[in-house]
Amino acid sequence: MKTALVTGAAKGIGKAIALRLARDGYSVAVHYHTSQIEAEKLVKELETFGVQAIALQADIRDSSQAENLVLTTARELGGLGVLVNNVGNYIKKPLMDLTVLDWHEMLNSNLNNTFYMCHAALPIMRHQRYGRIINLGFAGAQNLEARPHILPYTIAKTGVILLTKSIAKTEAANGITANVVSPGVIENSVSKPLELIPAGRLGSFEELADAVMYFLQPNAAYTTGQILEVAGGFNL
């Protein structure tokens, strides 16, 4: 089923994933929160590949808006085969400088929104007996190491991994897979510690998009609950 919804698709990694999907013949719902102009421009670009594309606005930190986004996508595109949860804000701040608002924003924009989107998409995918969920993580989040300068972000991304594995185990019999693509330091990363990257360079948007596409291949139907790091050896 070649229909996909990509959250935060107007720019950066999300845009690259949307373009890659369209090139492979997927109709794409481009989700945005505030970047309407960029989203509408991307829709026109996606349509040049001969696919249907729509731009949909939502603040998916709100569960009702997330649900409406999923239902609208399925209605407009005739189903929902692929969900890519790309949205996720980032903050780097010493532990004792964190505010309560910082804490909740990191959890809401990385973990809670991912749960809301998956929760809304799963009934549709079960009905179809087909679904592919790809959640964006963070390289090394599964290692449970202390990262006090990005604590709530790391906790949220570790939660995304556990959520993904739980969905994978629960939904495998329903034709649904759930996997994580975990970027390291990418070309648009806020922090770019090249000295910590064994590969000695930043990752590209295209490399992230290619990793997402792996999980959509027919020969990946037996691969679920896995983490694919695109990080050049970062955080190993």
C-alpha beads as a LAMMPS data file, in Angstrom:
LAMMPS data file: protein, C-alpha beads

236 atoms
235 bonds

1 atom types
1 bond types

-500.0 500.0 xlo xhi
-500.0 500.0 ylo yhi
-500.0 500.0 zlo zhi

Masses

1 110.0

Atoms # bond

1 1 1 0.000 0.000 0.000
2 1 1 1.893 3.030 -1.279
3 1 1 0.502 5.752 0.963
4 1 1 2.605 7.492 3.580
5 1 1 2.429 10.149 6.270
6 1 1 5.643 11.870 7.351
7 1 1 5.548 14.137 10.384
8 1 1 7.634 17.288 10.309
9 1 1 8.103 16.841 6.577
10 1 1 8.406 20.462 5.438
11 1 1 12.152 20.672 6.060
12 1 1 15.317 18.732 6.770
13 1 1 15.184 14.992 7.376
14 1 1 11.416 14.817 6.985
15 1 1 11.569 16.545 3.611
16 1 1 14.267 14.153 2.389
17 1 1 12.167 11.168 3.471
18 1 1 9.072 12.552 1.741
19 1 1 11.012 13.108 -1.490
20 1 1 12.453 9.604 -1.358
21 1 1 8.996 8.130 -0.831
22 1 1 7.557 10.066 -3.765
23 1 1 10.405 8.970 -6.020
24 1 1 9.469 5.396 -5.127
25 1 1 5.829 5.982 -6.078
26 1 1 4.275 6.689 -2.683
27 1 1 1.483 9.196 -2.245
28 1 1 2.582 11.385 0.652
29 1 1 0.904 13.455 3.348
30 1 1 3.305 16.236 4.337
31 1 1 2.676 17.148 7.958
32 1 1 3.769 20.531 9.274
33 1 1 3.175 22.579 12.384
34 1 1 4.192 26.138 11.460
35 1 1 6.068 25.787 8.157
36 1 1 3.095 26.134 5.815
37 1 1 4.924 27.809 2.931
38 1 1 7.669 25.176 2.892
39 1 1 5.111 22.350 3.129
40 1 1 3.047 23.635 0.233
41 1 1 6.177 24.106 -1.858
42 1 1 7.203 20.534 -1.098
43 1 1 3.775 19.224 -2.149
44 1 1 4.274 20.740 -5.598
45 1 1 7.707 19.130 -5.807
46 1 1 6.332 15.738 -4.803
47 1 1 3.600 15.962 -7.418
48 1 1 6.249 16.149 -10.152
49 1 1 6.887 12.454 -9.457
50 1 1 3.322 11.675 -10.531
51 1 1 2.019 10.914 -7.044
52 1 1 -0.676 12.454 -4.893
53 1 1 0.619 14.794 -2.203
54 1 1 -1.159 16.858 0.441
55 1 1 -0.024 19.253 3.168
56 1 1 -1.701 18.901 6.558
57 1 1 -1.228 21.128 9.590
58 1 1 -1.339 19.842 13.155
59 1 1 0.295 20.269 16.532
60 1 1 0.781 16.587 17.242
61 1 1 1.725 17.234 20.846
62 1 1 -2.066 17.330 21.164
63 1 1 -3.566 13.842 20.934
64 1 1 -6.768 14.961 19.223
65 1 1 -4.860 16.832 16.528
66 1 1 -2.606 13.820 15.996
67 1 1 -5.621 11.558 15.591
68 1 1 -7.273 13.947 13.152
69 1 1 -4.057 14.115 11.131
70 1 1 -3.968 10.337 10.773
71 1 1 -7.661 10.021 9.922
72 1 1 -7.494 12.824 7.362
73 1 1 -4.462 11.252 5.711
74 1 1 -6.170 7.868 5.425
75 1 1 -9.305 9.449 4.036
76 1 1 -7.544 11.688 1.499
77 1 1 -4.983 9.130 0.319
78 1 1 -7.209 6.061 0.482
79 1 1 -5.402 4.363 3.337
80 1 1 -2.238 4.609 5.388
81 1 1 0.487 2.122 4.632
82 1 1 3.495 3.950 6.074
83 1 1 3.857 6.208 9.099
84 1 1 7.172 7.978 9.648
85 1 1 7.382 9.757 12.999
86 1 1 10.113 12.291 12.361
87 1 1 9.065 15.235 14.555
88 1 1 11.160 15.823 17.633
89 1 1 12.568 18.954 19.231
90 1 1 16.010 19.024 20.833
91 1 1 17.521 20.868 23.754
92 1 1 21.060 20.812 25.110
93 1 1 21.225 22.222 28.609
94 1 1 22.957 21.244 31.884
95 1 1 20.770 19.142 34.149
96 1 1 20.335 21.759 36.851
97 1 1 19.461 24.438 34.281
98 1 1 16.514 22.469 32.945
99 1 1 13.075 23.871 33.607
100 1 1 9.865 21.946 34.042
101 1 1 8.748 23.388 30.702
102 1 1 11.929 22.068 29.039
103 1 1 11.246 18.622 30.456
104 1 1 7.657 18.444 29.278
105 1 1 8.467 19.884 25.857
106 1 1 11.086 17.203 25.185
107 1 1 8.740 14.409 26.220
108 1 1 5.749 15.886 24.413
109 1 1 7.562 16.592 21.158
110 1 1 9.526 13.333 20.967
111 1 1 7.742 10.550 22.865
112 1 1 4.140 11.519 23.538
113 1 1 3.496 12.662 19.978
114 1 1 4.944 9.419 18.640
115 1 1 2.587 7.444 20.863
116 1 1 -0.390 9.556 19.769
117 1 1 0.407 9.017 16.095
118 1 1 0.933 5.274 16.443
119 1 1 -2.159 4.906 18.602
120 1 1 -4.269 6.577 15.910
121 1 1 -2.667 4.713 12.996
122 1 1 -2.746 1.172 14.345
123 1 1 -6.521 0.536 13.981
124 1 1 -6.290 1.578 10.315
125 1 1 -3.267 -0.626 9.708
126 1 1 -4.878 -3.586 11.467
127 1 1 -7.936 -3.244 9.252
128 1 1 -5.678 -3.203 6.189
129 1 1 -3.616 -6.119 7.536
130 1 1 -0.604 -4.063 6.535
131 1 1 1.437 -1.259 8.042
132 1 1 4.970 0.042 8.311
133 1 1 5.878 2.308 11.216
134 1 1 9.300 3.940 11.301
135 1 1 10.128 6.054 14.321
136 1 1 13.133 8.366 14.432
137 1 1 15.370 7.746 17.423
138 1 1 18.816 8.892 18.516
139 1 1 22.046 6.941 18.111
140 1 1 22.962 5.203 21.344
141 1 1 19.703 5.907 23.184
142 1 1 19.308 2.185 23.857
143 1 1 22.651 2.049 25.690
144 1 1 21.193 3.715 28.818
145 1 1 24.228 5.917 29.356
146 1 1 24.136 9.090 31.427
147 1 1 23.812 12.109 29.135
148 1 1 23.084 14.929 31.604
149 1 1 23.311 17.701 28.999
150 1 1 20.518 16.188 26.889
151 1 1 18.724 14.211 29.581
152 1 1 15.016 14.651 28.695
153 1 1 15.758 14.240 24.994
154 1 1 17.608 10.970 25.614
155 1 1 14.892 9.688 27.937
156 1 1 12.266 10.477 25.300
157 1 1 14.208 8.701 22.554
158 1 1 14.803 5.662 24.773
159 1 1 11.053 5.646 25.310
160 1 1 10.525 5.712 21.548
161 1 1 12.635 2.568 21.260
162 1 1 10.619 0.748 23.940
163 1 1 7.360 1.903 22.374
164 1 1 8.492 0.689 18.969
165 1 1 9.540 -2.718 20.261
166 1 1 6.226 -3.117 22.063
167 1 1 4.281 -2.267 18.918
168 1 1 6.449 -4.651 16.906
169 1 1 5.758 -7.543 19.261
170 1 1 2.046 -6.817 19.564
171 1 1 1.328 -6.194 15.888
172 1 1 3.535 -8.676 14.024
173 1 1 0.631 -11.073 13.509
174 1 1 -1.391 -8.245 11.947
175 1 1 1.023 -7.605 9.094
176 1 1 2.476 -4.527 10.797
177 1 1 6.162 -3.861 11.417
178 1 1 7.636 -1.156 13.619
179 1 1 11.283 -0.144 13.554
180 1 1 13.569 2.697 14.588
181 1 1 15.985 4.668 12.443
182 1 1 18.421 6.410 14.768
183 1 1 20.454 9.310 13.391
184 1 1 23.679 10.456 14.927
185 1 1 25.048 13.858 13.999
186 1 1 23.352 14.944 10.778
187 1 1 23.897 17.963 8.555
188 1 1 21.211 19.985 10.339
189 1 1 22.076 18.885 13.901
190 1 1 22.194 21.659 16.503
191 1 1 25.447 20.278 17.908
192 1 1 28.152 19.006 15.534
193 1 1 30.954 17.343 17.555
194 1 1 32.955 16.011 14.606
195 1 1 35.738 14.909 16.929
196 1 1 33.373 12.311 18.427
197 1 1 32.364 10.770 15.108
198 1 1 34.637 7.893 14.037
199 1 1 33.634 8.382 10.397
200 1 1 34.871 11.960 10.634
201 1 1 31.905 13.589 8.933
202 1 1 28.263 14.511 9.318
203 1 1 25.499 12.243 8.092
204 1 1 23.312 13.372 5.203
205 1 1 19.558 13.632 4.878
206 1 1 19.704 11.175 1.997
207 1 1 21.431 8.548 4.139
208 1 1 18.621 8.820 6.689
209 1 1 15.990 8.564 3.961
210 1 1 17.650 5.469 2.502
211 1 1 17.617 3.828 5.943
212 1 1 13.888 4.488 6.249
213 1 1 13.312 2.981 2.807
214 1 1 15.036 -0.252 3.812
215 1 1 12.185 -1.068 6.183
216 1 1 9.677 -0.579 3.370
217 1 1 11.213 -3.160 1.059
218 1 1 9.327 -6.447 0.593
219 1 1 12.305 -8.399 1.935
220 1 1 12.105 -6.430 5.213
221 1 1 8.631 -7.726 6.070
222 1 1 10.208 -10.152 8.573
223 1 1 12.260 -7.389 10.234
224 1 1 10.532 -5.700 13.126
225 1 1 11.425 -4.140 16.462
226 1 1 14.901 -3.240 15.246
227 1 1 17.148 -0.179 15.496
228 1 1 19.117 0.942 12.464
229 1 1 21.685 3.556 13.417
230 1 1 22.880 6.020 10.787
231 1 1 25.654 7.577 12.818
232 1 1 29.137 6.866 11.448
233 1 1 30.082 5.068 14.671
234 1 1 28.868 7.891 16.947
235 1 1 27.826 6.802 20.480
236 1 1 28.810 3.160 20.033

Bonds

1 1 1 2
2 1 2 3
3 1 3 4
4 1 4 5
5 1 5 6
6 1 6 7
7 1 7 8
8 1 8 9
9 1 9 10
10 1 10 11
11 1 11 12
12 1 12 13
13 1 13 14
14 1 14 15
15 1 15 16
16 1 16 17
17 1 17 18
18 1 18 19
19 1 19 20
20 1 20 21
21 1 21 22
22 1 22 23
23 1 23 24
24 1 24 25
25 1 25 26
26 1 26 27
27 1 27 28
28 1 28 29
29 1 29 30
30 1 30 31
31 1 31 32
32 1 32 33
33 1 33 34
34 1 34 35
35 1 35 36
36 1 36 37
37 1 37 38
38 1 38 39
39 1 39 40
40 1 40 41
41 1 41 42
42 1 42 43
43 1 43 44
44 1 44 45
45 1 45 46
46 1 46 47
47 1 47 48
48 1 48 49
49 1 49 50
50 1 50 51
51 1 51 52
52 1 52 53
53 1 53 54
54 1 54 55
55 1 55 56
56 1 56 57
57 1 57 58
58 1 58 59
59 1 59 60
60 1 60 61
61 1 61 62
62 1 62 63
63 1 63 64
64 1 64 65
65 1 65 66
66 1 66 67
67 1 67 68
68 1 68 69
69 1 69 70
70 1 70 71
71 1 71 72
72 1 72 73
73 1 73 74
74 1 74 75
75 1 75 76
76 1 76 77
77 1 77 78
78 1 78 79
79 1 79 80
80 1 80 81
81 1 81 82
82 1 82 83
83 1 83 84
84 1 84 85
85 1 85 86
86 1 86 87
87 1 87 88
88 1 88 89
89 1 89 90
90 1 90 91
91 1 91 92
92 1 92 93
93 1 93 94
94 1 94 95
95 1 95 96
96 1 96 97
97 1 97 98
98 1 98 99
99 1 99 100
100 1 100 101
101 1 101 102
102 1 102 103
103 1 103 104
104 1 104 105
105 1 105 106
106 1 106 107
107 1 107 108
108 1 108 109
109 1 109 110
110 1 110 111
111 1 111 112
112 1 112 113
113 1 113 114
114 1 114 115
115 1 115 116
116 1 116 117
117 1 117 118
118 1 118 119
119 1 119 120
120 1 120 121
121 1 121 122
122 1 122 123
123 1 123 124
124 1 124 125
125 1 125 126
126 1 126 127
127 1 127 128
128 1 128 129
129 1 129 130
130 1 130 131
131 1 131 132
132 1 132 133
133 1 133 134
134 1 134 135
135 1 135 136
136 1 136 137
137 1 137 138
138 1 138 139
139 1 139 140
140 1 140 141
141 1 141 142
142 1 142 143
143 1 143 144
144 1 144 145
145 1 145 146
146 1 146 147
147 1 147 148
148 1 148 149
149 1 149 150
150 1 150 151
151 1 151 152
152 1 152 153
153 1 153 154
154 1 154 155
155 1 155 156
156 1 156 157
157 1 157 158
158 1 158 159
159 1 159 160
160 1 160 161
161 1 161 162
162 1 162 163
163 1 163 164
164 1 164 165
165 1 165 166
166 1 166 167
167 1 167 168
168 1 168 169
169 1 169 170
170 1 170 171
171 1 171 172
172 1 172 173
173 1 173 174
174 1 174 175
175 1 175 176
176 1 176 177
177 1 177 178
178 1 178 179
179 1 179 180
180 1 180 181
181 1 181 182
182 1 182 183
183 1 183 184
184 1 184 185
185 1 185 186
186 1 186 187
187 1 187 188
188 1 188 189
189 1 189 190
190 1 190 191
191 1 191 192
192 1 192 193
193 1 193 194
194 1 194 195
195 1 195 196
196 1 196 197
197 1 197 198
198 1 198 199
199 1 199 200
200 1 200 201
201 1 201 202
202 1 202 203
203 1 203 204
204 1 204 205
205 1 205 206
206 1 206 207
207 1 207 208
208 1 208 209
209 1 209 210
210 1 210 211
211 1 211 212
212 1 212 213
213 1 213 214
214 1 214 215
215 1 215 216
216 1 216 217
217 1 217 218
218 1 218 219
219 1 219 220
220 1 220 221
221 1 221 222
222 1 222 223
223 1 223 224
224 1 224 225
225 1 225 226
226 1 226 227
227 1 227 228
228 1 228 229
229 1 229 230
230 1 230 231
231 1 231 232
232 1 232 233
233 1 233 234
234 1 234 235
235 1 235 236
